[in-house]
Amino acid sequence: MNVFLGIDAGTRNVKVVAYDREGSAVATASASQSVVTPEPGRAEQEMDAVWSVTAETIQTVVAELEAREDDAEIEAVGLTGQGDGCWLIDGDGEPVRNAILWSDSRAAPIVEDWARDGTLETLAEICGSRPYPGMSLPVLRWLADEEPAALERATTAFSCTDWLAYSLTGERGTDTTEATVPLLDRETTAFEPAVFEAVGLPERASLIPDLRAPTDVVGTVAETAAGETGLPAGTPVVTGAIDVAASAVGSGAVRPGDGAASIGTSLFTQVIGDGPGAEPTAIGMALGIDDRWTTAIGSNAGTRTLEWVRSAIADGASFDDLEELARSAPAGSDGLLYLPYLSETGERGPFTDPDARAGFLGLSPTHGTAHLVRSAYEGLALALRDCVDHLPADPDRIALSGGGTRSSLLCQLVADCTGTEIVVPTNDEPGATGAAAFAAVGVGAYPNLEAATDALAGDRTRYAPRPSTAGTYDELYAAYRDARTDMAPIWDSQAAFRTSTDAAGTEPTADPDAE
């Protein structure tokens, strides 16, 4: 039996899955890894530690395959992982310092300066999207200002996936999805050194390694990596892509017009098309295949809402009971509206407001617990529609993944609120599935990504929008959009109140014995 290995190195977890040609996961392993926070707002990882955890996880899967009786042979290895950040190595291939991650905000003041002086718009005109503080270019600018000696030692700037490809093969490169923002020309999808000139770092353009498509073979497993992972030396390693793009592919979204969304701790939506789009809060990524792009919008809304509702409103009910409670209330929750901005960092897409907060609107004495619970489910579905409505094209269908898909009610509500067919793949590791699909196409096992994902993504559960609820949710969404717009000044005043309260400190407790 021939299998393809998909490696998904997330920020907190590494997953490795072996898929056969029919899409069955025949061996799987995962391991957690830590994030270093040297100061508030900073997030780093030890590069050698990330490789070590990944190698050990690969080794577990290889051992499981070797224990089988069907002589499983690994045809190729595909990669994906956390995107952006800055992973620097020197001329000998050694890490220069800890990797600075996508979630690190130390370069935020730099991006704010770029917004004021027009640099941000210049970069957006070149690559199609505005970079954020955790991307490579702002981080490199910060390093030039704050750690010039470390930057001077660096010869190559990687992403996480690039670093793992190098650790496996000894070959330096990056893929188009990782490099699009802020390094590629949106028209030619070629590396554009002018982005380094725009930020005053023309001499650092040499840090960017060769550009590859996600289905290109990087090289083969080197002898040293074979000893660390158990993989046979000489096994082809395929470039892969940033986790956002790989998850879309692994969910079956590869054709123009296909959409993909994930409901987990946060929401993520994207659509496959032929260009980067022009939405300010969207990120376009060139797939490097047939001129296709995926354009994505992320929201901080997510399943934390359901966890909070279960604990704070539903008296600790199980998630099954929570869903049944929601089903007992009518569509539209009798006019009750929930804004699901429960993150302490506010909202990032399709609008940006760090002060945005969650809340119920329209509450009356006729509303009970079931209304509150259903409204929370509906609020998540409406937030996802809000993102989809700001994508550059309306998806023909949306492949849905993430922990939220365990709720059939939430899946149906997403279909109802977006008016779009929802498909949920059987395979529940879309990132690893996408990485395996890239690997399979890269070595010629399938002629294209469409054929690979049709085989590897597995059967799908489908949810069709119900015509009976279309009018209700169109009306509720209109109220949702008005509410989140009109709430902005109230959120601002609440943020000011929180700041003044924090500054004043806790009111002292009265001493009952004092006169």
MONOR-V93390 format. One record per pair of residues at least 24 apart in sequence whose C-alpha atoms are under 8 Angstrom apart, sorted by the first residue. I is the first residue (numbers start at 1). GAP is how many residues later the second one is. D is the distance in whole Angstrom. If there is no record, write none. Layout:
# MONOR-V93390
I;GAP;D
I;GAP;D
This chain:
# MONOR-V93390
1;69;6
1;70;6
1;71;5
1;72;6
2;70;6
2;71;5
2;72;6
2;73;6
3;69;7
3;70;6
3;71;5
3;72;6
3;73;8
4;70;6
4;71;6
4;72;5
4;73;6
4;74;8
4;432;5
4;433;8
4;435;7
4;436;7
5;69;7
5;70;8
5;71;6
5;72;5
5;73;6
5;430;8
5;431;6
5;434;8
6;71;6
6;72;5
6;73;6
6;74;8
6;425;8
6;426;4
6;427;6
6;428;7
6;429;5
6;430;4
6;433;8
7;70;7
7;71;6
7;72;5
7;73;6
7;74;8
7;425;5
7;428;6
7;429;8
8;71;6
8;72;5
8;73;5
8;235;7
8;423;6
8;424;5
8;427;7
9;45;7
9;71;6
9;72;4
9;73;6
9;151;8
9;152;7
10;71;5
10;72;5
10;233;8
11;24;8
11;70;8
11;71;6
14;39;7
14;40;6
14;43;7
15;42;7
15;417;7
16;41;7
16;42;6
16;45;7
16;416;7
17;44;7
17;415;6
17;416;8
18;43;7
18;418;8
19;414;8
19;417;7
19;437;7
21;434;7
21;435;7
22;433;5
22;434;6
22;436;8
23;404;8
23;432;6
23;433;4
23;434;6
23;435;6
24;432;7
24;434;8
25;402;8
26;39;8
27;34;6
27;37;6
27;38;7
28;33;6
29;28;6
29;29;8
29;31;6
29;32;6
30;27;6
31;26;7
41;63;6
41;64;5
41;65;6
42;58;8
42;61;8
42;62;5
42;63;6
42;64;6
43;57;6
43;58;6
43;59;8
43;60;6
43;61;5
44;54;6
44;55;5
44;56;5
44;57;5
44;60;8
45;53;5
45;54;5
45;55;7
45;56;7
46;51;8
46;52;5
46;53;6
47;40;7
47;48;7
47;51;6
47;52;6
48;47;8
51;113;6
51;116;7
55;173;6
55;174;5
56;172;7
56;173;6
57;172;8
58;171;6
58;172;7
58;173;8
59;169;8
59;170;5
59;171;5
59;172;7
62;167;8
62;168;6
62;169;7
63;167;8
74;161;7
75;160;7
75;161;7
75;365;8
75;368;8
76;159;6
76;160;5
76;161;6
76;162;7
76;363;6
76;364;7
76;367;7
77;158;7
77;159;6
77;160;5
77;161;6
77;358;8
77;359;7
77;362;6
78;159;6
78;160;5
78;161;7
78;162;6
78;357;5
78;358;5
78;359;8
78;360;6
78;361;5
79;82;6
79;85;8
79;86;7
79;159;7
79;160;6
79;161;5
79;162;7
79;353;8
79;356;5
79;357;8
80;81;6
80;160;6
80;161;5
80;162;6
80;163;5
80;166;6
80;351;7
80;352;7
80;354;8
80;355;6
81;79;6
81;80;5
81;160;8
81;161;6
81;162;5
81;350;8
82;78;6
82;79;7
82;160;7
82;161;6
83;76;6
83;77;7
83;78;8
83;95;7
83;159;5
83;160;6
83;161;8
84;50;7
84;51;5
84;52;6
84;75;6
84;76;8
84;94;7
85;49;5
85;50;5
85;51;5
85;54;7
85;74;6
85;75;8
86;49;7
86;50;5
86;53;7
86;54;8
86;71;6
86;72;6
86;73;6
87;70;6
87;71;5
87;72;6
87;73;7
87;76;7
88;66;6
88;67;7
88;68;6
88;69;5
88;70;6
89;65;5
89;66;6
89;67;6
89;68;7
89;69;8
90;63;6
90;64;5
90;65;5
90;66;7
91;63;7
91;64;6
91;65;8
96;54;6
96;55;8
96;57;7
96;58;6
97;53;7
100;34;8
100;39;8
101;33;6
102;31;8
102;32;4
102;33;6
103;31;6
104;29;7
104;30;5
105;28;6
105;29;6
106;27;7
106;33;8
106;36;8
107;26;5
107;27;7
107;31;6
107;32;6
107;34;8
107;35;6
108;24;8
108;25;5
110;28;7
110;31;8
110;32;7
111;27;7
119;79;7
119;80;7
122;76;8
123;59;7
123;72;6
123;75;8
124;58;8
126;58;7
126;59;5
126;60;6
126;66;8
126;69;8
127;53;6
127;54;6
127;55;6
127;56;7
127;57;5
127;58;5
127;59;5
128;53;8
128;57;8
128;58;6
128;148;6
128;149;7
128;150;7
128;155;8
128;156;7
129;52;6
129;53;7
129;147;8
129;149;7
129;151;7
129;153;7
129;154;5
129;155;6
130;51;7
130;52;7
130;150;7
130;151;8
130;153;7
131;50;6
131;51;6
135;46;8
135;47;8
136;46;8
137;45;7
137;59;8
141;58;7
141;60;7
154;53;7
155;51;8
155;52;5
156;50;8
156;51;4
156;52;6
156;53;6
157;50;5
157;51;6
157;52;7
158;50;8
158;51;8
161;79;8
161;80;7
161;81;7
162;77;8
165;53;7
165;72;7
165;74;7
167;58;7
168;52;8
168;53;5
168;54;6
168;57;5
168;58;8
168;69;8
169;49;7
169;50;6
169;51;5
169;52;5
169;53;5
169;56;7
169;68;7
170;52;7
171;47;7
171;48;7
172;37;6
172;38;7
173;35;8
173;36;5
173;37;5
173;38;6
173;39;7
173;45;8
174;34;8
174;35;6
174;36;6
174;37;5
174;38;6
174;65;8
175;36;6
175;37;5
175;38;5
175;39;6
175;64;7
175;65;7
175;66;6
176;35;6
176;36;6
176;37;6
176;38;7
176;65;8
176;109;7
176;110;6
176;111;6
176;112;6
177;37;8
177;64;6
177;65;6
177;68;7
177;108;5
177;109;5
177;110;6
177;111;8
178;63;7
178;64;6
178;107;8
179;32;8
180;104;7
180;105;5
180;106;6
181;102;8
181;103;8
181;104;7
186;90;7
189;97;7
189;99;8
212;27;7
212;76;8
213;26;7
213;27;8
213;74;7
213;75;5
213;76;7
214;24;7
214;25;5
214;26;4
214;27;5
214;73;7
214;74;7
214;224;6
215;24;6
215;25;6
215;223;5
215;224;6
215;226;6
215;227;5
216;24;8
216;226;6
217;222;8
217;225;6
217;226;7
236;207;8
237;202;7
238;200;7
238;201;5
238;204;6
239;199;8
239;200;8
240;195;6
240;198;6
240;199;7
241;194;7
243;188;6
244;187;8
245;40;8
245;42;8
245;49;7
246;184;7
246;185;5
246;186;8
246;187;8
246;188;5
246;189;6
247;183;5
247;184;4
247;185;8
247;186;8
247;187;6
248;151;8
248;182;7
248;183;8
248;186;7
249;181;7
249;184;8
249;185;5
249;188;8
249;200;8
249;204;7
250;179;8
250;180;4
250;181;6
250;182;7
250;183;5
250;184;4
250;185;7
250;187;7
250;203;6
250;206;8
250;207;6
251;148;6
251;149;7
251;150;7
251;173;8
251;174;6
251;179;5
251;182;8
251;183;7
251;202;8
251;206;6
252;147;7
252;173;8
252;198;8
252;201;5
252;202;7
252;205;6
253;145;8
253;146;7
254;195;7
254;196;6
254;199;8
255;195;7
256;36;7
257;136;7
257;137;7
257;138;5
257;139;5
257;140;8
258;137;5
258;138;6
258;139;6
258;140;6
258;141;8
259;136;5
259;137;7
259;138;6
259;139;4
259;140;6
260;138;5
260;139;4
260;140;6
260;141;8
261;137;7
261;138;6
261;139;5
261;140;6
262;138;6
262;139;5
262;140;5
262;142;8
263;39;6
263;40;7
263;137;8
263;138;6
263;139;5
263;140;6
263;141;5
263;142;7
264;38;6
264;39;6
264;138;5
264;139;5
264;140;6
265;35;8
265;36;7
265;37;5
265;38;5
265;39;6
266;32;7
266;33;6
266;34;5
266;35;5
266;36;4
266;37;7
267;31;6
267;32;5
267;33;6
267;34;6
267;35;6
267;117;7
268;28;7
268;29;6
268;30;4
268;31;6
268;116;8
269;27;6
269;28;5
269;29;6
269;115;7
269;118;7
269;119;6
270;24;6
270;25;5
270;26;4
270;27;6
270;118;7
270;121;7
271;24;6
271;25;7
271;120;7
271;121;8
271;122;7
271;123;8
271;124;6
273;120;7
276;116;8
277;114;7
277;115;5
278;114;7
279;111;7
279;112;7
279;113;7
281;67;7
281;68;6
281;69;6
281;70;7
281;71;8
282;67;8
282;68;8
282;109;7
295;96;7
295;97;7
296;95;7
297;52;6
297;53;6
297;90;6
297;91;8
297;94;7
298;50;7
298;51;5
298;52;7
298;89;7
299;48;6
299;49;6
299;50;5
299;51;7
299;84;8
299;85;8
299;88;7
300;41;7
300;42;8
300;43;6
300;46;7
300;47;5
300;48;6
300;49;8
301;39;6
301;40;5
301;41;7
301;42;7
301;46;8
301;79;7
301;82;7
302;38;8
302;78;7
303;100;8
303;101;6
304;38;7
305;35;7
305;37;7
305;71;7
306;70;7
306;71;7
309;64;7
309;67;8
313;56;7
313;59;8
313;60;8
314;55;7
314;59;8
322;51;7
323;84;7
323;86;7
325;45;5
325;48;7
325;49;8
326;44;5
326;45;7
326;47;5
326;48;4
326;49;8
326;51;8
327;43;8
327;47;7
327;82;8
328;42;7
329;41;6
329;42;6
329;45;7
330;41;8
331;138;7
331;141;7
331;142;8
332;43;7
332;46;8
332;140;6
332;141;7
332;144;7
333;38;5
333;39;8
333;41;6
333;42;6
334;33;8
334;37;7
335;27;7
335;141;8
336;24;7
336;25;6
336;26;5
336;27;6
336;31;8
336;35;7
336;36;8
336;39;6
337;24;5
337;25;6
337;38;6
337;42;7
337;139;8
337;143;7
338;37;6
338;38;6
338;40;7
338;41;5
339;37;8
339;40;6
339;44;8
339;141;7
339;145;7
340;36;7
340;39;6
340;40;6
340;43;7
349;38;7
350;36;7
350;37;5
350;40;7
353;135;8
355;136;6
355;137;6
355;140;6
356;132;7
356;135;6
357;134;7
377;33;6
377;36;8
378;32;8
378;35;7
381;29;7
381;32;6
381;33;5
381;36;6
381;37;8
382;32;8
382;35;6
382;36;8
382;95;6
382;98;7
384;30;7
384;34;8
385;29;8
385;32;6
385;33;5
386;95;8
388;30;8
395;25;8
396;24;7
396;25;8
397;24;5
397;25;6
397;26;7
398;24;5
398;25;6
399;24;5
399;25;6
399;26;7
400;24;5
400;25;8
401;24;7
401;27;7
401;29;7
402;26;7
411;52;7
412;51;6
412;52;7
412;53;7
415;48;6
415;49;6
415;50;5
415;51;8
416;48;8
416;49;4
416;50;6
416;51;8
416;53;7
416;54;6
416;57;7
417;48;8
417;53;7
417;56;6
417;57;7
417;60;8
418;47;8
419;46;5
419;51;7
420;44;7
420;45;6
421;41;7
421;42;6
421;43;5
421;44;6
422;40;6
422;41;5
422;42;7
423;37;6
423;38;6
423;39;5
423;40;6
424;36;5
424;37;5
424;38;6
425;32;6
425;33;6
425;34;6
425;35;4
425;36;7
426;31;7
426;32;5
426;33;5
426;34;6
426;35;7
427;30;6
427;31;6
430;27;8
433;24;7
